[in-house]
Amino acid sequence: MTLLWCISWLLAEPYWEAVPADKWSEQQLSQLLSNSPWAQPAPDTSRGPVPGPPVVIYLASAAPMRQAEEEILRRRFKQKADLYAAAREAREEYLAYLDEHAGKVIVVAVPLSPDALADSAETKRMDKESLLRIGKRKWKATGHFPPTPSDPTLRLIFPREALEGAKEIDVEVYLPSLAGPYRNAQFLVKDLVLRGQPEL
């Protein structure tokens, strides 16, 4: 392995910048949504006697994640135009919210069963106890979009604040219906970059 090859490999654009989403492989899509700069595995931090199931926390408002979600949806219903249209319609409110609040919010997403928020008291607890931290500052969720049968993903809304000097973004969530409901993930600000600009 030559030094020149090593340098060119290190400087190569990541696939989410180099090629459009419809050219991403299934493995690339899966990796982007499960273990990437914008997605982190989140173990149970509740310290109970039996660990709860692992989950993934990801920053759904980031452009690569939005593209990945849309591409997975398109492939899932590629041969079923009516189901694709229904799934798109179910996401319209969320996508409209993102467009209206572009650059003003961070959306934290967690795959979750559609019936996970059946208990209203637990849902209120989720909104109250879920936090986003940047340095010494912290914010509570300002709202959420619940998981649905066609899109089984919880989306928590947090205000987006200035990142100057911040090294990481810490997310702590309370997830109703899970054994061991507390999960957290840490995202390194230096890695949350798309074409040289911060992307959240």
C-alpha positions, -999 to +999 in steps of 0.1 A: +000+000+000+017+032-012+017+065+007-001+082-022-029+056-021-033+061+016-036+098+012-061+096-016-082+071+004-082+094+034-092+124+013-119+105-007-154+119-004-178+099+017-204+081-004-232+104+009-214+133-008-199+114-038-231+098-053-268+105-051-290+085-027-306+063-053-271+049-060-264+040-024-261+003-017-284-014+009-253-017+032-245+020+028-281+029+036-282+007+066-248+019+079-258+056+075-289+051+096-273+029+123-236+038+127-224+070+111-216+106+121-254+112+124-264+078+139-252+061+170-261+028+188-276+037+221-273+011+249-296+009+279-284+034+306-311+027+331-289+004+352-317-021+357-311-058+365-319-068+329-306-046+301-332-032+277-330-038+240-304-018+220-317+011+199-302+036+174-305+073+179-300+095+148-302+132+138-331+129+113-330+166+104-295+162+088-297+162+050-280+127+045-305+112+070-335+127+052-322+114+019-316+079+034-351+078+049-367+088+017-347+063-004-356+034+020-392+044+017-390+045-021-373+011-023-397-005+001-427+005-019-411+005-054-436-019-068-466-006-048-474+029-059-506+032-038-487+022-006-459+045-014-483+074-018-500+065+015-466+064+033-456+097+018-489+113+028-483+101+064-450+119+064-463+151+049-469+170+081-434+161+094-417+170+062-436+203+060-425+211+095-389+204+086-391+227+056-407+255+076-382+253+104-351+245+084-319+254+103-339+262+135-345+227+149-326+194+155-348+163+151-337+133+171-351+101+158-354+066+173-370+035+156-400+027+179-432+007+178-463+026+167-481+017+200-452+029+222-469+062+230-502+047+240-498+058+276-503+096+277-485+099+311-455+081+298-455+103+267-455+134+288-426+120+308-407+114+275-412+150+265-401+162+300-371+139+305-356+138+270-327+163+267-302+177+242-270+190+255-244+212+238-215+219+262-230+230+295-263+241+279-293+218+277-327+219+262-359+198+266-378+185+237-403+211+224-426+184+208-425+152+189-439+133+159-451+099+170-442+066+152-468+053+128-474+019+111-459+032+078-431+051+096-423+034+129-399+061+141-403+085+170-390+121+162-383+144+190-379+182+182-352+203+199-342+239+192-311+243+172-286+266+189-251+279+179-224+253+180-194+277+183-168+260+205-189+229+211-171+195+207-201+172+210-239+170+211-253+147+238-288+133+235-306+117+264-340+102+257-367+085+277-385+059+255-419+047+267-426+010+264-390-001+265-375-022+293-348+001+306-363+033+289-332+056+292-308+059+263-281+083+253-259+090+224-230+114+217-223+130+183-190+147+176-195+181+160-164+179+139-179+148+121-213+164+115-202+180+082-216+179+047-195+195+019-174+214+045-204+229+064-220+218+097-251+196+089-277+189+116 
